[in-house]
Amino acid sequence: MSQQSKISNSFFDFLGFSNLFLAIAVCCSTFQGAFIFDNIAQPSFSFAILNFAAAFFLYNLQRVYQSTLPTTDHRLHWYRKNKKWIFTLAILFVFGFWEVVWSIFMTYREGIFVYSICAFLSLLYFLPPLSLRKVKFVKQFAIAFVWVTVCIVIPFMFHNNEFTGIRAFTKDEWLYVISQFCFIAALCIPFDIRDYVKDKEEGTQSFPVSIGIKNSKRVAIGLMLIYFILSFFIEVRSLIVIRGLIFLVTVIVITQANEKRHPYYFVYLTDGIIILQTLLLYVL
């Protein structure tokens, strides 16, 4: 392997396995709502910064815990070797975003209580004694719930930068929340397929372990179908073309997913669909 190839692989390993790419996807998922609903633009962009930092911290906290356990997972072995670089980056993020994050806490303090609950649920997702990820049929829905709450619901609680709560949500905003919940839950299933062998050994009752890989793909496609159909009822902006494209791409990724795929397939293709959705909303 050439030196250039090694550098390229090291870069993509770090970007993907350090959860940096995932944090970027969370950030994109947060501010894409601003492209549809003008009155929540400012809180969406503000929480995008907070969510980027929080996602990077919490997902790496999960990796720290998992890497202390016996494992044959290539990603966790990589993580053990590169923890110092990841934590160096995390410290730089703390210093770089500290004033911005503090400003967000002060400006949107009514939403921080809900944000704190979501952070607590994120810890319960992987930490004993609950370990929600191991509860039957809960794994992907727990992720989707927390993801949609911090990326969409909390910013939507501030119309025109004033706290209005969930009672002020419009029909279009509720439909957007539900459709994005289905979208994120569907994208979690390919990751469950990737982890099929590991989940089975650990006793994690994910969809693939419980109902099989083929049926899990059907569930994911069903969720994506709901995501697409709801676009016909969101009147603020026509989403049919954008969601039609996302639906097709996602269904292809889901149907072609299997546990033998290269890790990049899941890290960059599956999570990359979230970034693609944001780019399409910006461009079209």
Steps between C-alpha positions, in 0.01 A plus 500: 500500500637845402570772755223713348252213540597450863449870574163492324387193696621652828305819427174318420546265797540796732211697347265202524610300804554806722131592448600831344305422181199399709520829693495684167189301401330595830590863437352486148187326628448791741523795265318342205171596668598864443482441124131406535371718785634856497375586848728245670816582302699663783441232769567225242841643410584563867408148614688356201823619663402359840388169347825462309704530822257287706483221239879482474533485880220249574576258217866495598401447862312193383809383309715548811266272694476240222876496441559393862305178436637191322429536128599386152352814341756660266363849570544465877855369458570806285342717770725358771805595295384852419324617817760765576448673164122492539514648850745765378243598239222493762699739724554734206123496437437586866727805482383597151125476565482591869376859460256405224356208700465718812318763295260233368431381856416857606291587194299176483501397866133386484604225259809392694293303752368280219851488354636373834238222510609392152864501608407279797310261269808488277701372797233245592513379140832322554573506875376230741275422670244602236710484178202598284681384187458140616124524558294328230393734217616809693848563358422695179192672641692626805763650268234652273311649796805672650630604156171658390440665839836681513527570127142600424256515793708727726585757226134497394407607854641845418303680229668821382753443780230519770405199714156372396515133607353205316143633516587751229613230258316520168364199313794520258751504786346193666498314167863596449592370847319167441648453153855568623448255787412231241799602288756474783347174633521350150868600465580331833398158366795461257728554801311226684559275199870584515506410871286187457766251616623719786145579617407132493804410712429781748129423526392831345148451365529720192262459207739276297559275803129482588326478161782433255690718254245481214208599722710778653559644156125491439443694823759760394345538155156532662630783718649670194167466321328689786777762478432549128119494519496770770679737261173530305336656807770750601390820331770749608733384226467234234715209618374235259794509256764521773345225709440288191874507431588432864247216511655330194859539623413378850308197376800399285737537798263301724444215252872465429606506867649187652732419790797440265499850349803721556457730805515800265172382344319577823709793623499698177212373286234457768583804715585686181134485394420743783756746362369441146146585615628830645692588181194431285284720724757778465546470123149421376 
